[in-house]
């Protein structure tokens, strides 16, 4: 079957053929228009043969359906008004789906012309009235005492997820690593600062020092593979970053250096490196498991939640042990007067 949206060739379904109308079809089209039992013309001379020709080029486009060479119905699209000028089926050939196909041809054509909304009017309380509503058109106000208006909006296409995940990753990690570093500076200045490094939120959970280290490391574990850098055999970092990560001791100074190192790593990444990141397959170790996901779910469902889990745990340890920090310290956006 030929794509009716892009060609004037024939479209055949069973014995029915759908094609663009020609001037030679006008006589048969007019005969069908005058033969219908509903939406009849009060003045048959109101629709002239010249008007049919207008909707074969000057004002729009028309299609006919042939059944074994006999015109069984027609539809006309008004390119100027963005409307269905005509849709009529031979009463003897109703119930074969001809109207639906002809309407679809006209609708597709009008949307391709750039119309965001298509309109038409038909006699109220008729089979046509029921037909348009059944096809998803919105029934509107009465145009006069006889006709009712219908409209159809172009379906909004949902944009596919962006394939470049730079903005969803690098600036987020960089900002919140800065918030973590600022909170660690406050902890270091606290009288119980040295003890806080080994504090835990609950038995069996990681210490503050390890929570901060893992949070920083997760920024690399996320952004390196999204930017196209292969991870090391351990599934943690690119080899060069893995070597550097061992230089930073679990002290306030060492944690600060680690965070600064990771932020420098992030600063060196470019948006171009993240082209195609959403569909890259990435593997990482999640405890004793290996997680393999496409880039977008890897970032949004795995890496970012894990980063914020450890960041939040570090915040909670400090807050739980009396450090005077709050949401403003966590995100840098909130302001609480008098707090």
C-alpha positions as CSV (number, residue, x, y, z in Angstrom):
1,X,0.0,0.0,0.0
2,X,1.4,3.4,-1.0
3,X,1.7,6.1,1.7
4,X,-1.2,8.4,0.9
5,X,0.4,11.3,2.8
6,X,3.3,11.7,0.4
7,X,2.1,10.6,-3.1
8,X,-0.7,10.9,-5.6
9,X,-0.5,7.2,-6.5
10,X,-3.3,4.8,-5.8
11,X,-4.2,3.5,-2.4
12,X,-6.1,0.2,-2.4
13,X,-8.0,-1.5,0.4
14,X,-9.8,-4.6,-0.9
15,X,-11.7,-3.4,-4.0
16,X,-11.7,0.2,-2.8
17,X,-9.2,2.6,-4.3
18,X,-8.4,6.1,-2.8
19,X,-6.8,8.7,-5.0
20,X,-6.6,12.4,-5.6
21,X,-9.6,13.7,-7.4
22,X,-9.4,15.1,-10.9
23,X,-11.6,17.4,-12.9
24,X,-13.1,14.3,-14.6
25,X,-14.5,13.2,-11.3
26,X,-16.5,16.4,-10.7
27,X,-19.7,15.0,-12.2
28,X,-19.7,11.9,-10.0
29,X,-18.8,13.9,-6.9
30,X,-21.7,16.3,-7.6
31,X,-24.1,13.5,-8.1
32,X,-23.1,12.0,-4.7
33,X,-23.5,15.4,-3.1
34,X,-27.1,15.7,-4.4
35,X,-27.9,12.0,-3.6
36,X,-27.3,12.1,0.2
37,X,-30.3,11.8,2.5
38,X,-28.9,14.0,5.3
39,X,-27.0,17.3,5.1
40,X,-28.9,18.0,1.9
41,X,-28.5,21.2,0.0
42,X,-31.4,23.5,0.5
43,X,-30.4,25.2,-2.8
44,X,-28.7,22.6,-5.1
45,X,-27.3,25.5,-7.1
46,X,-25.4,26.7,-4.1
47,X,-22.4,24.4,-4.8
48,X,-21.1,25.0,-8.3
49,X,-18.9,22.9,-10.5
50,X,-16.3,25.7,-10.3
51,X,-16.2,25.3,-6.5
52,X,-15.3,21.6,-7.0
53,X,-12.4,22.7,-9.2
54,X,-11.2,25.2,-6.6
55,X,-10.7,22.3,-4.2
56,X,-8.5,20.6,-6.7
57,X,-5.7,23.1,-6.5
58,X,-6.5,26.8,-5.9
59,X,-8.1,26.5,-2.5
60,X,-7.3,23.0,-1.4
61,X,-7.3,19.3,-2.4
62,X,-9.8,16.6,-2.9
63,X,-9.8,12.8,-2.9
64,X,-12.2,10.2,-4.2
65,X,-12.8,6.6,-3.4
66,X,-13.5,4.2,-6.3
67,X,-15.2,0.9,-5.9
68,X,-14.5,-1.1,-9.0
69,X,-14.0,2.0,-11.0
70,X,-17.2,3.8,-9.7
71,X,-16.8,6.9,-7.5
72,X,-18.2,5.9,-4.0
73,X,-17.3,9.0,-2.0
74,X,-15.2,12.1,-1.9
75,X,-13.6,14.5,0.6
76,X,-12.2,18.0,0.1
77,X,-9.8,19.9,2.3
78,X,-9.8,23.7,2.4
79,X,-6.1,24.8,2.7
80,X,-7.1,28.4,3.3
81,X,-9.6,28.0,6.1
82,X,-8.0,24.8,7.6
83,X,-11.4,23.0,7.3
84,X,-13.1,20.0,5.8
85,X,-15.1,21.5,2.9
86,X,-16.9,18.3,2.0
87,X,-17.1,14.6,3.0
88,X,-19.9,12.7,1.3
89,X,-20.4,9.0,0.6
90,X,-22.8,7.4,-1.9
91,X,-25.7,6.2,0.3
92,X,-25.6,2.8,-1.4
93,X,-22.0,2.3,-0.2
94,X,-22.2,3.5,3.4
95,X,-20.8,1.3,6.2
96,X,-17.6,0.2,4.4
97,X,-15.2,2.5,6.2
98,X,-15.0,4.8,3.2
99,X,-15.7,8.0,5.2
100,X,-13.0,7.2,7.8
101,X,-10.4,6.8,5.1
102,X,-11.3,9.9,3.2
103,X,-11.5,11.9,6.4
104,X,-8.0,10.7,7.4
105,X,-6.6,11.7,4.0
106,X,-8.0,15.2,4.4
107,X,-6.9,15.6,8.0
108,X,-3.4,14.5,7.3
109,X,-3.2,16.9,4.4
110,X,-4.3,19.8,6.5
111,X,-2.0,19.1,9.3
112,X,0.9,18.8,6.8
113,X,-0.2,22.3,5.5
114,X,0.7,23.6,9.0
115,X,-2.8,24.0,10.5
116,X,-2.9,23.4,14.2
117,X,-6.7,23.0,14.3
118,X,-9.1,21.8,11.7
119,X,-12.8,22.8,11.7
120,X,-16.0,21.8,9.9
121,X,-19.7,22.1,10.3
122,X,-22.5,19.6,9.8
123,X,-26.2,19.3,10.4
124,X,-27.0,18.6,14.0
125,X,-28.6,15.3,15.1
126,X,-27.6,13.4,12.0
127,X,-25.4,10.4,11.4
128,X,-22.6,12.8,10.4
129,X,-23.0,14.5,13.7
130,X,-22.5,11.2,15.5
131,X,-19.7,10.2,13.1
132,X,-17.4,13.1,13.7
133,X,-17.8,12.8,17.5
134,X,-16.9,9.1,17.2
135,X,-13.7,10.0,15.4
136,X,-12.4,12.2,18.2
137,X,-13.6,15.6,17.0
138,X,-14.8,18.1,19.6
139,X,-18.4,19.1,19.2
140,X,-18.8,22.8,19.6
141,X,-21.5,25.4,19.4
142,X,-24.3,25.5,17.0
143,X,-23.4,27.6,13.9
144,X,-27.0,28.4,13.3
145,X,-30.3,26.7,14.1
146,X,-29.3,23.7,11.9
147,X,-25.5,23.2,11.8
148,X,-23.1,22.3,14.6
149,X,-19.4,23.1,14.6
150,X,-16.6,20.6,15.1
151,X,-12.9,21.0,15.6
152,X,-9.9,18.7,15.8
153,X,-6.5,19.7,17.3
154,X,-3.2,18.5,16.1
155,X,-1.9,15.9,18.5
156,X,1.1,17.3,20.3
157,X,4.2,15.2,19.8
158,X,6.0,14.3,23.0
159,X,9.6,15.2,22.5
160,X,12.0,12.2,23.0
161,X,14.4,12.4,25.9
162,X,17.4,14.5,25.1
163,X,20.3,12.3,24.1
164,X,22.8,14.6,25.7
165,X,22.8,14.3,29.5
166,X,25.5,16.9,30.3
167,X,23.1,19.5,31.8
168,X,21.4,16.8,33.9
169,X,24.6,15.5,35.4
170,X,27.7,17.7,35.5
171,X,26.2,20.9,36.9
172,X,24.2,19.0,39.4
173,X,27.1,17.0,40.8
174,X,29.4,20.0,40.8
175,X,26.9,22.2,42.7
176,X,26.1,19.7,45.4
177,X,29.8,18.6,45.8
178,X,30.3,22.3,46.6
179,X,27.5,22.1,49.2
180,X,29.1,19.0,50.7
181,X,32.5,20.7,50.9
182,X,31.0,23.7,52.7
183,X,29.3,21.5,55.3
184,X,32.5,19.7,55.9
185,X,34.3,23.0,56.6
186,X,31.6,23.8,59.2
187,X,32.1,20.3,60.7
188,X,35.9,20.8,60.8
189,X,35.5,24.1,62.7
190,X,33.1,22.5,65.3
191,X,34.6,21.5,68.7
192,X,33.7,17.9,68.0
193,X,35.0,18.0,64.5
194,X,37.6,15.2,64.7
195,X,35.1,12.8,66.2
196,X,32.4,13.6,63.6
197,X,34.5,12.0,60.9
198,X,33.9,8.6,62.4
199,X,30.3,9.3,63.4
200,X,27.6,7.1,61.9
201,X,23.9,7.7,61.5
202,X,23.1,4.2,62.7
203,X,25.1,1.0,63.5
204,X,26.2,-0.7,60.3
205,X,26.0,2.5,58.2
206,X,29.1,4.2,56.8
207,X,31.0,6.9,58.7
208,X,30.8,10.6,57.8
209,X,34.3,10.3,56.1
210,X,33.2,7.4,54.0
211,X,29.8,8.8,53.1
212,X,31.5,12.0,51.8
213,X,34.1,10.0,49.9
214,X,31.5,7.8,48.2
215,X,29.4,10.8,47.3
216,X,32.3,12.4,45.6
217,X,33.3,9.2,43.9
218,X,29.7,8.7,42.5
219,X,30.0,11.9,40.5
220,X,32.9,10.3,38.7
221,X,31.3,6.9,38.4
222,X,28.3,8.6,36.7
223,X,29.9,11.2,34.5
224,X,32.9,9.4,33.2
225,X,31.0,6.6,31.4
226,X,28.3,9.1,30.3
227,X,31.1,11.1,28.7
228,X,32.4,8.0,27.0
229,X,35.3,7.1,29.3
230,X,35.7,3.4,30.0
231,X,35.6,2.3,33.6
232,X,38.4,0.3,35.2
233,X,38.1,-3.4,35.8
234,X,36.7,-2.7,39.2
235,X,33.8,-1.0,37.6
236,X,34.4,2.2,39.6
237,X,36.5,4.8,37.7
238,X,38.6,5.4,34.6
239,X,42.0,4.1,35.4
240,X,43.6,7.6,35.7
241,X,41.0,8.7,38.2
242,X,41.3,5.5,40.1
243,X,45.0,6.2,40.6
244,X,44.4,9.7,41.8
245,X,41.6,8.7,44.2
246,X,44.1,6.8,46.4
247,X,46.0,10.0,47.2
248,X,43.3,11.5,49.5
249,X,43.2,10.4,53.2
250,X,39.9,10.3,55.1
251,X,40.6,13.6,56.9
252,X,38.9,16.9,56.4
253,X,41.8,18.1,54.3
254,X,41.9,14.9,52.3
255,X,38.1,15.0,51.8
256,X,38.4,18.6,50.6
257,X,41.1,17.7,48.2
258,X,39.1,14.7,46.9
259,X,36.1,17.0,46.3
260,X,38.2,19.6,44.6
261,X,39.8,16.9,42.4
262,X,36.4,15.6,41.3
263,X,35.1,19.0,40.6
264,X,38.1,19.7,38.5
265,X,37.5,16.4,36.7
266,X,33.9,17.6,36.0
267,X,35.1,21.0,34.8
268,X,37.2,19.3,32.2
269,X,34.2,17.5,30.6
270,X,32.5,19.1,27.7
271,X,28.9,18.9,26.5
272,X,30.0,17.3,23.2
273,X,31.4,14.3,25.1
274,X,27.8,13.6,26.3
275,X,26.3,13.3,22.8
276,X,24.6,9.9,22.7
277,X,24.9,9.5,26.5
278,X,21.2,8.7,27.0
279,X,21.6,5.5,24.9
280,X,25.1,4.3,26.0
281,X,25.0,1.1,27.9
282,X,26.8,1.5,31.3
283,X,27.7,-1.0,33.9
284,X,28.5,-0.3,37.6
285,X,28.8,-2.2,40.8
286,X,26.0,-1.8,43.2
287,X,27.3,-3.6,46.3
288,X,27.6,-7.2,45.3
289,X,25.5,-6.8,42.2
290,X,26.4,-5.5,38.7
291,X,24.0,-2.9,37.3
292,X,23.8,-2.5,33.5
293,X,21.6,0.3,32.2
294,X,21.2,2.7,29.3
295,X,22.6,6.1,30.1
296,X,19.4,7.9,30.9
297,X,18.1,5.4,33.5
298,X,21.7,4.9,34.7
299,X,21.9,8.6,35.6
300,X,18.3,9.3,36.7
301,X,17.4,6.0,38.4
302,X,20.8,4.8,39.7
303,X,23.7,7.3,39.8
304,X,21.9,10.5,41.0
305,X,19.8,8.7,43.7
306,X,22.9,7.0,45.0
307,X,24.9,10.3,45.0
308,X,22.1,12.1,47.0
309,X,21.7,9.1,49.3
310,X,25.3,9.5,50.5
311,X,25.2,13.3,50.5
312,X,22.0,13.2,52.6
313,X,23.6,10.6,54.9
314,X,26.5,12.9,55.5
315,X,24.2,15.9,56.1
316,X,22.1,13.8,58.5
317,X,25.1,12.6,60.5
318,X,26.2,16.2,61.0
319,X,22.7,17.4,61.9
320,X,22.1,14.5,64.2
321,X,25.3,15.3,66.1
322,X,24.3,18.9,66.7
323,X,26.0,20.8,63.9
324,X,23.9,23.9,63.2
325,X,23.1,23.3,59.6
326,X,19.8,23.2,57.7
327,X,18.2,23.0,54.2
328,X,19.9,26.3,53.2
329,X,23.3,24.6,53.8
330,X,22.2,21.5,51.9
331,X,21.0,23.2,48.6
332,X,22.2,26.8,48.8
333,X,18.8,28.0,47.6
334,X,16.7,28.3,50.8
335,X,16.7,31.3,53.1
336,X,15.2,31.3,56.5
337,X,15.1,34.7,58.2
338,X,16.0,34.5,61.9
339,X,16.9,30.8,61.7
